Amino acid sequence: AQTVTQSQPEMSVQEAETVTLSCTYDTSESDYYLFWYKQPPSRQMILVIRQEAYKQQNATENRFSVNFQKAAKSFSLKISDSQLGDAAMYFCAYSGQGGSEKLVFGKGTKLTVNP
Amino acid sequence: DTEVTQTPKHLVMGMTNKKSLKCEQHMGHRAMYWYKQKAKKPPELMFVYSYEKLSINESVPSRFSPECPNSSLLNLHLHALQPEDSALYLCASSRSTSVRGLAGYSGELFFGEGSRLTVL
């Protein structure tokens, strides 16, 4: 069974600084998807960024980028120029071959952004 | 329209009540999901409907009964719940894909804001 591990229950960052959230996963599949989801307090969860395992290039979305290390099974999220609105729970998630119906979530990292 | 709408936003019920949670999306997504989320925890998958058929039931107690009347609607019927069932219930949807000839889903879930359930 696939597992996703987020080893940092909480992180904090100063506004305008850069922070990196860690995620490792375990799978025997060669083709899969990885995601970072953001859940602000009392607001809906949204997708931040997505990585397809067969693509070597790291995904980027504006201030959000990932460092995908397939051999190490590592998928970290870097947030540049942190903003107060980035404060949220961040969940790393895995989806199996062909994109399965079932996502495996990590336990989450609570990010605090200090003004 | 990129929204998943859930009603009600808040629900308080007794252990003998029967109530329903509703979810609606008009994005043409063919997979719809119910998740249960406790505070400071990740969402736990309960049910998945794929093309209006139940495809995944994560061994959820029968006091939770899902229903998918059509491709846009998903209901969760609640009966004889326990206080430990109090949680945020999230509905989500995702679009079907064909990736290198393999049918599946994108894994990108569109979530509703959730229905916060309190069982007294």
Interface residues (C-beta under 8 A of the other chain):
Chain A: Y33 F35 Y37 R43 Q44 M45 I46 L47 R50 M89 F91 A93 S95 Q97 G98 G99 S100 E101 K102 L103 F105 G106 K107 G108 K110
Chain B: A31 Y33 K40 K41 P42 P43 L45 V48 S50 S55 I56 L90 S94 T97 V99 L102 A103 G104 Y105 S106 G107 E108 L109 F111 G112 E113 G114
